[in-house]
Amino acid sequence: MRRIKYKDEEYLVHTRSGMRLLDALVEQGIPITCDCDGKSHTTEQCLVQWPKDTAHLLTEPTPFEEQQLGERLAKGSRLACQALFK
C-alpha cells in the first residue's frame, strides 16, 4: 500500500504493476475526478501529491505532465491519469 495526498486528504492505495494511479484510486472508491483526455488541456482535477521518497515506484513523468506541471514535478506533484506503477 502507498500513501498519497489528493485534495488535502491522505489515502492508502493498493497498487499493481502497470496500473494507472487514477485507476487504482477509482478501484478503491477514492473520489477522484479526471476530465482530460491525457493529451490536451486539463483542469488538473486528478493532481496528486506523491511522496518523493517513493517516486521510483512510478514511471517517469510523461511529456504531457512535464508540460502541465513543470517545476511542480520536483515537489512530488503528478497527474493520476498519467502516472503508472512500475
Secondary structure, DSSP 8 states (H G I E B T S, - for coil): -EEEEETTEEEEE---TT-BHHHHHHHTT------S-SSS----TTEEE--GGGGGGB----HHHHHHHGGGGGGTEEETTT-BB-
